[in-house]
């Protein structure tokens, strides 16, 4: 990893995490860590170009089929790849197949850019994480091995105490809040070799009094009605939240947007 880095282009590949859910903007679109990162990089480099191919709900096979070759053809300085976590959340998953698809993705992307960036995704404390933790950690072992083999950087979000805090997760319990996305952007920024803007991004936010029993049960009911039941319905019918949606920013163009 170089220090005081200067990169001229970024392409982000992945699912809802990279699309930016739930960092909602007033116009109903999503911002997210990749946009924030691109804004910072653009502020340092005139003419900086950015594409974001991520689409919510995508499994690693779909990311490989729909995004990887597109990203490689753009030949940017930096490519970020985050995928496979949606697979681990499925009731049945073939981790051997996930491994093979991630290997395929990395083998195509690493030669097509100056720096490939992989991630150990953040995990929210709670029963859902405990249920799927073994699969997630198996996924991260795969990521670490691929990074070592292909010279990719790994951003360890899973090991950051701040990002395990439920207060940095949206009501759907699957996506980070705007503050969570800001911290992820900072993590990637530092991993790429830029001077820290927030050296304490890993530090948890200050403790607050936990919500009472009624507030917790109300939140549980809201979560089940608005997010859990629709999610189960999509799994049972084979649908995805990203069906029919285009890539967030499909062309590698000069970036004008928020600076994180």
VEXNUFI-357011 format. One record per residue (C-alpha): residue number from 1; x, y, z. Coordinates in pm, 1 decimal, padded with zeros to 6 digits, always signed. Example, Ala and Ser with C-alpha at 12.3 -4.5 7.8 and 13.67 -1.06 7.14 Angstrom:
2
<node><k>1</k><x>+01230.0</x><y>-00450.0</y><z>+00780.0</z></node>
<node><k>2</k><x>+01367.0</x><y>-00106.0</y><z>+00714.0</z></node>
***
This chain:
260
<node><k>1</k><x>+00000.0</x><y>+00000.0</y><z>+00000.0</z></node>
<node><k>2</k><x>+00130.7</x><y>+00341.7</y><z>-00092.9</z></node>
<node><k>3</k><x>+00095.3</x><y>+00648.9</y><z>+00127.9</z></node>
<node><k>4</k><x>-00031.6</x><y>+00989.8</y><z>+00017.6</z></node>
<node><k>5</k><x>-00191.0</x><y>+00799.9</y><z>-00269.0</z></node>
<node><k>6</k><x>-00321.9</x><y>+00958.3</y><z>-00586.1</z></node>
<node><k>7</k><x>-00571.7</x><y>+00760.5</y><z>-00790.0</z></node>
<node><k>8</k><x>-00760.6</x><y>+00890.1</y><z>-01090.9</z></node>
<node><k>9</k><x>-01055.7</x><y>+00650.0</y><z>-01109.3</z></node>
<node><k>10</k><x>-01267.9</x><y>+00413.6</y><z>-00900.4</z></node>
<node><k>11</k><x>-01517.0</x><y>+00140.7</y><z>-00989.9</z></node>
<node><k>12</k><x>-01730.7</x><y>-00015.0</y><z>-00715.1</z></node>
<node><k>13</k><x>-01872.6</x><y>-00367.0</y><z>-00759.1</z></node>
<node><k>14</k><x>-02122.9</x><y>-00538.0</y><z>-00530.7</z></node>
<node><k>15</k><x>-02468.2</x><y>-00542.4</y><z>-00375.8</z></node>
<node><k>16</k><x>-02679.3</x><y>-00317.7</y><z>-00149.5</z></node>
<node><k>17</k><x>-02386.9</x><y>-00246.1</y><z>+00082.2</z></node>
<node><k>18</k><x>-02196.5</x><y>-00080.6</y><z>-00202.4</z></node>
<node><k>19</k><x>-02508.7</x><y>+00071.5</y><z>-00358.1</z></node>
<node><k>20</k><x>-02542.6</x><y>+00267.4</y><z>-00033.9</z></node>
<node><k>21</k><x>-02856.5</x><y>+00146.3</y><z>+00139.0</z></node>
<node><k>22</k><x>-02972.3</x><y>+00291.2</y><z>+00386.5</z></node>
<node><k>23</k><x>-02791.9</x><y>+00623.9</y><z>+00341.3</z></node>
<node><k>24</k><x>-03099.8</x><y>+00789.7</y><z>+00195.5</z></node>
<node><k>25</k><x>-03084.3</x><y>+01127.0</y><z>+00020.0</z></node>
<node><k>26</k><x>-03377.4</x><y>+01375.4</y><z>+00002.1</z></node>
<node><k>27</k><x>-03453.5</x><y>+01275.1</y><z>-00359.2</z></node>
<node><k>28</k><x>-03504.2</x><y>+00912.2</y><z>-00256.0</z></node>
<node><k>29</k><x>-03174.1</x><y>+00783.2</y><z>-00394.6</z></node>
<node><k>30</k><x>-02894.4</x><y>+00632.6</y><z>-00188.9</z></node>
<node><k>31</k><x>-02549.3</x><y>+00779.0</y><z>-00127.4</z></node>
<node><k>32</k><x>-02334.4</x><y>+00536.5</y><z>+00076.4</z></node>
<node><k>33</k><x>-01967.4</x><y>+00481.5</y><z>+00148.0</z></node>
<node><k>34</k><x>-01857.6</x><y>+00439.7</y><z>-00215.5</z></node>
<node><k>35</k><x>-02002.7</x><y>+00778.1</y><z>-00317.2</z></node>
<node><k>36</k><x>-01844.5</x><y>+00940.5</y><z>-00012.1</z></node>
<node><k>37</k><x>-01510.7</x><y>+00781.6</y><z>-00093.6</z></node>
<node><k>38</k><x>-01533.6</x><y>+00894.1</y><z>-00455.9</z></node>
<node><k>39</k><x>-01610.2</x><y>+01248.2</y><z>-00338.7</z></node>
<node><k>40</k><x>-01297.8</x><y>+01256.7</y><z>-00126.1</z></node>
<node><k>41</k><x>-01081.1</x><y>+01117.0</y><z>-00403.0</z></node>
<node><k>42</k><x>-01227.7</x><y>+01360.2</y><z>-00655.8</z></node>
<node><k>43</k><x>-01151.7</x><y>+01654.2</y><z>-00426.2</z></node>
<node><k>44</k><x>-00782.0</x><y>+01562.4</y><z>-00447.7</z></node>
<node><k>45</k><x>-00765.8</x><y>+01475.2</y><z>-00818.2</z></node>
<node><k>46</k><x>-00918.3</x><y>+01695.1</y><z>-01091.4</z></node>
<node><k>47</k><x>-01101.2</x><y>+01489.5</y><z>-01352.0</z></node>
<node><k>48</k><x>-01144.2</x><y>+01193.9</y><z>-01116.6</z></node>
<node><k>49</k><x>-01380.2</x><y>+00934.0</y><z>-01263.7</z></node>
<node><k>50</k><x>-01619.0</x><y>+00701.9</y><z>-01080.2</z></node>
<node><k>51</k><x>-01858.9</x><y>+00419.5</y><z>-01161.0</z></node>
<node><k>52</k><x>-02074.8</x><y>+00219.4</y><z>-00921.5</z></node>
<node><k>53</k><x>-02211.5</x><y>-00103.7</y><z>-01068.5</z></node>
<node><k>54</k><x>-02367.7</x><y>-00230.0</y><z>-00744.1</z></node>
<node><k>55</k><x>-02729.8</x><y>-00344.5</y><z>-00728.2</z></node>
<node><k>56</k><x>-02911.5</x><y>-00444.3</y><z>-00411.7</z></node>
<node><k>57</k><x>-02987.6</x><y>-00810.7</y><z>-00348.8</z></node>
<node><k>58</k><x>-02726.1</x><y>-00952.3</y><z>-00585.8</z></node>
<node><k>59</k><x>-02566.9</x><y>-01288.4</y><z>-00510.6</z></node>
<node><k>60</k><x>-02202.2</x><y>-01347.7</y><z>-00593.6</z></node>
<node><k>61</k><x>-02293.1</x><y>-01539.2</y><z>-00910.0</z></node>
<node><k>62</k><x>-02495.6</x><y>-01243.1</y><z>-01036.1</z></node>
<node><k>63</k><x>-02214.7</x><y>-01002.9</y><z>-00949.6</z></node>
<node><k>64</k><x>-01972.9</x><y>-01215.6</y><z>-01151.4</z></node>
<node><k>65</k><x>-02211.9</x><y>-01246.0</y><z>-01447.4</z></node>
<node><k>66</k><x>-02333.6</x><y>-00885.3</y><z>-01456.4</z></node>
<node><k>67</k><x>-02063.7</x><y>-00661.6</y><z>-01311.6</z></node>
<node><k>68</k><x>-01715.3</x><y>-00811.8</y><z>-01314.6</z></node>
<node><k>69</k><x>-01639.1</x><y>-00799.7</y><z>-01687.8</z></node>
<node><k>70</k><x>-01791.3</x><y>-00451.5</y><z>-01713.1</z></node>
<node><k>71</k><x>-01565.3</x><y>-00327.5</y><z>-01432.8</z></node>
<node><k>72</k><x>-01257.6</x><y>-00496.0</y><z>-01577.9</z></node>
<node><k>73</k><x>-01317.7</x><y>-00339.2</y><z>-01918.7</z></node>
<node><k>74</k><x>-01313.3</x><y>+00007.9</y><z>-01761.2</z></node>
<node><k>75</k><x>-00955.7</x><y>-00050.1</y><z>-01635.6</z></node>
<node><k>76</k><x>-00974.4</x><y>+00197.9</y><z>-01346.9</z></node>
<node><k>77</k><x>-00700.3</x><y>+00264.8</y><z>-01095.9</z></node>
<node><k>78</k><x>-00905.7</x><y>+00114.9</y><z>-00810.1</z></node>
<node><k>79</k><x>-01178.1</x><y>-00150.1</y><z>-00803.3</z></node>
<node><k>80</k><x>-01366.2</x><y>-00239.5</y><z>-00485.4</z></node>
<node><k>81</k><x>-01536.4</x><y>-00579.3</y><z>-00469.8</z></node>
<node><k>82</k><x>-01773.8</x><y>-00673.4</y><z>-00189.1</z></node>
<node><k>83</k><x>-01990.2</x><y>-00978.1</y><z>-00250.4</z></node>
<node><k>84</k><x>-02096.1</x><y>-01313.9</y><z>-00115.2</z></node>
<node><k>85</k><x>-02262.0</x><y>-01197.5</y><z>+00204.0</z></node>
<node><k>86</k><x>-02611.6</x><y>-01228.4</y><z>+00056.1</z></node>
<node><k>87</k><x>-02526.8</x><y>-01588.9</y><z>-00025.8</z></node>
<node><k>88</k><x>-02432.3</x><y>-01662.7</y><z>+00334.5</z></node>
<node><k>89</k><x>-02771.0</x><y>-01532.4</y><z>+00452.5</z></node>
<node><k>90</k><x>-02963.6</x><y>-01781.7</y><z>+00240.4</z></node>
<node><k>91</k><x>-03103.9</x><y>-02087.2</y><z>+00424.5</z></node>
<node><k>92</k><x>-02896.7</x><y>-02313.4</y><z>+00200.8</z></node>
<node><k>93</k><x>-02564.3</x><y>-02207.7</y><z>+00054.1</z></node>
<node><k>94</k><x>-02283.8</x><y>-02394.8</y><z>-00117.2</z></node>
<node><k>95</k><x>-01974.7</x><y>-02226.1</y><z>+00024.5</z></node>
<node><k>96</k><x>-01756.2</x><y>-02416.5</y><z>-00219.0</z></node>
<node><k>97</k><x>-01943.7</x><y>-02252.3</y><z>-00505.6</z></node>
<node><k>98</k><x>-01913.0</x><y>-01911.8</y><z>-00337.2</z></node>
<node><k>99</k><x>-01538.4</x><y>-01966.0</y><z>-00306.5</z></node>
<node><k>100</k><x>-01508.7</x><y>-02056.2</y><z>-00674.4</z></node>
<node><k>101</k><x>-01707.3</x><y>-01752.6</y><z>-00787.5</z></node>
<node><k>102</k><x>-01508.1</x><y>-01514.6</y><z>-00569.0</z></node>
<node><k>103</k><x>-01186.7</x><y>-01661.6</y><z>-00709.0</z></node>
<node><k>104</k><x>-01320.3</x><y>-01607.0</y><z>-01060.9</z></node>
<node><k>105</k><x>-01410.5</x><y>-01245.9</y><z>-00980.5</z></node>
<node><k>106</k><x>-01072.0</x><y>-01165.2</y><z>-00825.6</z></node>
<node><k>107</k><x>-00879.8</x><y>-01334.6</y><z>-01105.5</z></node>
<node><k>108</k><x>-01057.3</x><y>-01113.5</y><z>-01360.8</z></node>
<node><k>109</k><x>-01046.3</x><y>-00789.4</y><z>-01163.8</z></node>
<node><k>110</k><x>-00695.5</x><y>-00787.4</y><z>-01014.4</z></node>
<node><k>111</k><x>-00511.4</x><y>-00760.9</y><z>-01349.1</z></node>
<node><k>112</k><x>-00754.4</x><y>-00492.5</y><z>-01471.1</z></node>
<node><k>113</k><x>-00670.4</x><y>-00227.6</y><z>-01210.3</z></node>
<node><k>114</k><x>-00381.2</x><y>-00077.5</y><z>-01021.3</z></node>
<node><k>115</k><x>-00533.2</x><y>-00173.4</y><z>-00684.6</z></node>
<node><k>116</k><x>-00810.1</x><y>-00418.6</y><z>-00601.3</z></node>
<node><k>117</k><x>-00981.7</x><y>-00369.0</y><z>-00264.8</z></node>
<node><k>118</k><x>-01172.9</x><y>-00647.2</y><z>-00086.5</z></node>
<node><k>119</k><x>-01355.5</x><y>-00630.0</y><z>+00246.1</z></node>
<node><k>120</k><x>-01445.8</x><y>-00825.2</y><z>+00553.5</z></node>
<node><k>121</k><x>-01801.0</x><y>-00691.3</y><z>+00580.1</z></node>
<node><k>122</k><x>-01932.2</x><y>-00544.8</y><z>+00906.0</z></node>
<node><k>123</k><x>-02159.8</x><y>-00750.3</y><z>+01128.5</z></node>
<node><k>124</k><x>-02428.7</x><y>-00610.4</y><z>+01357.4</z></node>
<node><k>125</k><x>-02434.3</x><y>-00751.8</y><z>+01708.8</z></node>
<node><k>126</k><x>-02744.0</x><y>-00960.2</y><z>+01767.6</z></node>
<node><k>127</k><x>-02901.5</x><y>-01302.6</y><z>+01712.3</z></node>
<node><k>128</k><x>-02895.3</x><y>-01279.6</y><z>+01333.0</z></node>
<node><k>129</k><x>-02517.7</x><y>-01240.4</y><z>+01327.1</z></node>
<node><k>130</k><x>-02471.7</x><y>-01525.5</y><z>+01573.0</z></node>
<node><k>131</k><x>-02674.5</x><y>-01755.8</y><z>+01351.3</z></node>
<node><k>132</k><x>-02473.9</x><y>-01678.4</y><z>+01039.0</z></node>
<node><k>133</k><x>-02136.1</x><y>-01597.8</y><z>+01195.7</z></node>
<node><k>134</k><x>-01966.7</x><y>-01928.9</y><z>+01094.6</z></node>
<node><k>135</k><x>-02056.7</x><y>-01875.3</y><z>+00728.4</z></node>
<node><k>136</k><x>-01948.0</x><y>-01512.6</y><z>+00738.4</z></node>
<node><k>137</k><x>-01614.2</x><y>-01600.8</y><z>+00890.4</z></node>
<node><k>138</k><x>-01563.1</x><y>-01873.8</y><z>+00630.7</z></node>
<node><k>139</k><x>-01631.9</x><y>-01610.2</y><z>+00363.8</z></node>
<node><k>140</k><x>-01376.2</x><y>-01375.6</y><z>+00519.3</z></node>
<node><k>141</k><x>-01115.7</x><y>-01652.7</y><z>+00529.1</z></node>
<node><k>142</k><x>-01168.1</x><y>-01690.5</y><z>+00154.2</z></node>
<node><k>143</k><x>-01133.6</x><y>-01313.1</y><z>+00108.0</z></node>
<node><k>144</k><x>-00808.9</x><y>-01302.2</y><z>+00305.9</z></node>
<node><k>145</k><x>-00656.7</x><y>-01586.7</y><z>+00106.0</z></node>
<node><k>146</k><x>-00753.6</x><y>-01432.4</y><z>-00227.6</z></node>
<node><k>147</k><x>-00613.4</x><y>-01095.5</y><z>-00124.7</z></node>
<node><k>148</k><x>-00279.5</x><y>-01247.3</y><z>-00030.7</z></node>
<node><k>149</k><x>-00262.9</x><y>-01442.8</y><z>-00354.0</z></node>
<node><k>150</k><x>-00350.5</x><y>-01151.1</y><z>-00582.9</z></node>
<node><k>151</k><x>-00205.1</x><y>-00850.7</y><z>-00402.9</z></node>
<node><k>152</k><x>-00541.1</x><y>-00702.5</y><z>-00305.7</z></node>
<node><k>153</k><x>-00601.7</x><y>-00485.8</y><z>-00001.0</z></node>
<node><k>154</k><x>-00848.0</x><y>-00600.0</y><z>+00265.1</z></node>
<node><k>155</k><x>-01052.9</x><y>-00353.4</y><z>+00469.4</z></node>
<node><k>156</k><x>-01141.4</x><y>-00522.9</y><z>+00799.0</z></node>
<node><k>157</k><x>-01484.0</x><y>-00384.5</y><z>+00886.7</z></node>
<node><k>158</k><x>-01584.2</x><y>-00703.5</y><z>+01066.9</z></node>
<node><k>159</k><x>-01315.2</x><y>-00643.0</y><z>+01327.9</z></node>
<node><k>160</k><x>-01422.4</x><y>-00282.8</y><z>+01398.3</z></node>
<node><k>161</k><x>-01615.3</x><y>-00252.3</y><z>+01728.1</z></node>
<node><k>162</k><x>-01791.1</x><y>+00064.2</y><z>+01612.6</z></node>
<node><k>163</k><x>-01960.1</x><y>-00109.2</y><z>+01319.6</z></node>
<node><k>164</k><x>-02100.6</x><y>-00386.6</y><z>+01539.0</z></node>
<node><k>165</k><x>-02306.3</x><y>-00130.8</y><z>+01733.5</z></node>
<node><k>166</k><x>-02679.0</x><y>-00171.4</y><z>+01649.1</z></node>
<node><k>167</k><x>-02713.6</x><y>+00208.4</y><z>+01660.3</z></node>
<node><k>168</k><x>-02510.2</x><y>+00228.5</y><z>+01338.5</z></node>
<node><k>169</k><x>-02758.8</x><y>+00002.5</y><z>+01159.3</z></node>
<node><k>170</k><x>-03089.2</x><y>+00099.2</y><z>+01002.1</z></node>
<node><k>171</k><x>-03426.4</x><y>-00032.0</y><z>+01120.2</z></node>
<node><k>172</k><x>-03402.3</x><y>-00313.9</y><z>+00863.5</z></node>
<node><k>173</k><x>-03101.1</x><y>-00447.5</y><z>+01062.4</z></node>
<node><k>174</k><x>-02922.9</x><y>-00526.8</y><z>+00736.1</z></node>
<node><k>175</k><x>-02785.4</x><y>-00191.1</y><z>+00622.5</z></node>
<node><k>176</k><x>-02573.9</x><y>+00078.7</y><z>+00782.7</z></node>
<node><k>177</k><x>-02693.4</x><y>+00425.7</y><z>+00878.9</z></node>
<node><k>178</k><x>-02533.4</x><y>+00735.0</y><z>+00720.2</z></node>
<node><k>179</k><x>-02284.1</x><y>+00745.2</y><z>+01008.8</z></node>
<node><k>180</k><x>-02199.0</x><y>+00380.9</y><z>+00945.5</z></node>
<node><k>181</k><x>-02136.1</x><y>+00450.5</y><z>+00577.1</z></node>
<node><k>182</k><x>-01918.8</x><y>+00749.0</y><z>+00669.3</z></node>
<node><k>183</k><x>-01700.5</x><y>+00523.8</y><z>+00883.3</z></node>
<node><k>184</k><x>-01670.3</x><y>+00266.7</y><z>+00606.5</z></node>
<node><k>185</k><x>-01561.5</x><y>+00539.2</y><z>+00362.7</z></node>
<node><k>186</k><x>-01297.4</x><y>+00645.8</y><z>+00614.0</z></node>
<node><k>187</k><x>-01177.7</x><y>+00286.7</y><z>+00651.3</z></node>
<node><k>188</k><x>-01134.4</x><y>+00238.7</y><z>+00276.3</z></node>
<node><k>189</k><x>-00977.3</x><y>+00584.6</y><z>+00243.6</z></node>
<node><k>190</k><x>-00709.2</x><y>+00497.1</y><z>+00498.2</z></node>
<node><k>191</k><x>-00652.8</x><y>+00149.8</y><z>+00353.7</z></node>
<node><k>192</k><x>-00581.1</x><y>+00308.7</y><z>+00015.1</z></node>
<node><k>193</k><x>-00303.9</x><y>+00510.7</y><z>+00175.8</z></node>
<node><k>194</k><x>-00463.8</x><y>+00850.4</y><z>+00226.9</z></node>
<node><k>195</k><x>-00404.0</x><y>+01055.7</y><z>+00539.7</z></node>
<node><k>196</k><x>-00673.5</x><y>+00984.6</y><z>+00803.3</z></node>
<node><k>197</k><x>-00957.4</x><y>+01229.2</y><z>+00840.0</z></node>
<node><k>198</k><x>-01097.6</x><y>+01032.3</y><z>+01133.6</z></node>
<node><k>199</k><x>-00835.6</x><y>+00824.5</y><z>+01310.5</z></node>
<node><k>200</k><x>-01101.3</x><y>+00699.5</y><z>+01554.9</z></node>
<node><k>201</k><x>-01348.7</x><y>+00548.3</y><z>+01307.2</z></node>
<node><k>202</k><x>-01314.6</x><y>+00211.3</y><z>+01482.4</z></node>
<node><k>203</k><x>-01405.1</x><y>+00361.9</y><z>+01821.0</z></node>
<node><k>204</k><x>-01767.8</x><y>+00297.7</y><z>+01924.6</z></node>
<node><k>205</k><x>-01998.6</x><y>+00592.9</y><z>+01970.5</z></node>
<node><k>206</k><x>-02066.2</x><y>+00702.4</y><z>+02328.0</z></node>
<node><k>207</k><x>-02287.0</x><y>+00476.1</y><z>+02535.7</z></node>
<node><k>208</k><x>-02652.0</x><y>+00568.9</y><z>+02580.8</z></node>
<node><k>209</k><x>-02926.6</x><y>+00424.2</y><z>+02796.4</z></node>
<node><k>210</k><x>-03067.8</x><y>+00111.9</y><z>+02629.6</z></node>
<node><k>211</k><x>-03427.3</x><y>+00134.0</y><z>+02504.6</z></node>
<node><k>212</k><x>-03696.5</x><y>+00002.7</y><z>+02735.1</z></node>
<node><k>213</k><x>-03891.8</x><y>-00318.1</y><z>+02689.9</z></node>
<node><k>214</k><x>-04185.5</x><y>-00150.5</y><z>+02514.4</z></node>
<node><k>215</k><x>-03957.0</x><y>+00035.2</y><z>+02273.6</z></node>
<node><k>216</k><x>-03770.6</x><y>-00285.7</y><z>+02189.0</z></node>
<node><k>217</k><x>-04089.9</x><y>-00480.3</y><z>+02124.5</z></node>
<node><k>218</k><x>-04227.0</x><y>-00197.0</y><z>+01910.0</z></node>
<node><k>219</k><x>-03905.4</x><y>-00192.9</y><z>+01707.1</z></node>
<node><k>220</k><x>-03918.8</x><y>-00572.6</y><z>+01670.3</z></node>
<node><k>221</k><x>-04274.7</x><y>-00554.5</y><z>+01540.2</z></node>
<node><k>222</k><x>-04187.8</x><y>-00278.6</y><z>+01294.6</z></node>
<node><k>223</k><x>-03885.9</x><y>-00473.6</y><z>+01173.3</z></node>
<node><k>224</k><x>-04090.3</x><y>-00791.5</y><z>+01121.8</z></node>
<node><k>225</k><x>-04369.8</x><y>-00616.4</y><z>+00932.1</z></node>
<node><k>226</k><x>-04163.4</x><y>-00384.3</y><z>+00712.3</z></node>
<node><k>227</k><x>-03851.2</x><y>-00589.7</y><z>+00650.0</z></node>
<node><k>228</k><x>-03843.8</x><y>-00950.9</y><z>+00775.4</z></node>
<node><k>229</k><x>-04172.5</x><y>-01074.3</y><z>+00625.5</z></node>
<node><k>230</k><x>-04108.7</x><y>-00916.2</y><z>+00283.0</z></node>
<node><k>231</k><x>-03757.1</x><y>-01062.5</y><z>+00286.7</z></node>
<node><k>232</k><x>-03895.5</x><y>-01410.5</y><z>+00362.1</z></node>
<node><k>233</k><x>-04154.4</x><y>-01364.1</y><z>+00087.3</z></node>
<node><k>234</k><x>-03884.8</x><y>-01286.3</y><z>-00169.1</z></node>
<node><k>235</k><x>-03684.8</x><y>-01591.0</y><z>-00063.7</z></node>
<node><k>236</k><x>-03987.5</x><y>-01818.8</y><z>-00099.2</z></node>
<node><k>237</k><x>-04073.7</x><y>-01686.4</y><z>-00444.5</z></node>
<node><k>238</k><x>-03718.8</x><y>-01663.0</y><z>-00575.2</z></node>
<node><k>239</k><x>-03734.8</x><y>-01286.2</y><z>-00616.9</z></node>
<node><k>240</k><x>-03474.8</x><y>-01025.4</y><z>-00523.0</z></node>
<node><k>241</k><x>-03502.4</x><y>-00663.8</y><z>-00413.5</z></node>
<node><k>242</k><x>-03275.2</x><y>-00576.6</y><z>-00705.0</z></node>
<node><k>243</k><x>-03474.7</x><y>-00746.5</y><z>-00980.5</z></node>
<node><k>244</k><x>-03502.1</x><y>-00513.5</y><z>-01278.8</z></node>
<node><k>245</k><x>-03291.4</x><y>-00237.2</y><z>-01124.7</z></node>
<node><k>246</k><x>-03001.2</x><y>-00089.4</y><z>-01324.4</z></node>
<node><k>247</k><x>-02652.7</x><y>-00031.1</y><z>-01192.9</z></node>
<node><k>248</k><x>-02629.9</x><y>+00274.4</y><z>-00971.1</z></node>
<node><k>249</k><x>-02372.0</x><y>+00457.5</y><z>-01184.2</z></node>
<node><k>250</k><x>-02300.3</x><y>+00241.0</y><z>-01488.8</z></node>
<node><k>251</k><x>-02043.9</x><y>+00458.8</y><z>-01669.5</z></node>
<node><k>252</k><x>-01696.6</x><y>+00565.4</y><z>-01562.3</z></node>
<node><k>253</k><x>-01745.4</x><y>+00943.1</y><z>-01572.1</z></node>
<node><k>254</k><x>-01607.6</x><y>+01250.3</y><z>-01392.0</z></node>
<node><k>255</k><x>-01755.0</x><y>+01260.9</y><z>-01044.0</z></node>
<node><k>256</k><x>-01950.7</x><y>+01552.5</y><z>-00907.1</z></node>
<node><k>257</k><x>-02117.6</x><y>+01481.9</y><z>-00576.7</z></node>
<node><k>258</k><x>-02080.9</x><y>+01486.0</y><z>-00198.9</z></node>
<node><k>259</k><x>-01739.7</x><y>+01501.2</y><z>-00037.3</z></node>
<node><k>260</k><x>-01718.9</x><y>+01271.9</y><z>+00265.5</z></node>
***
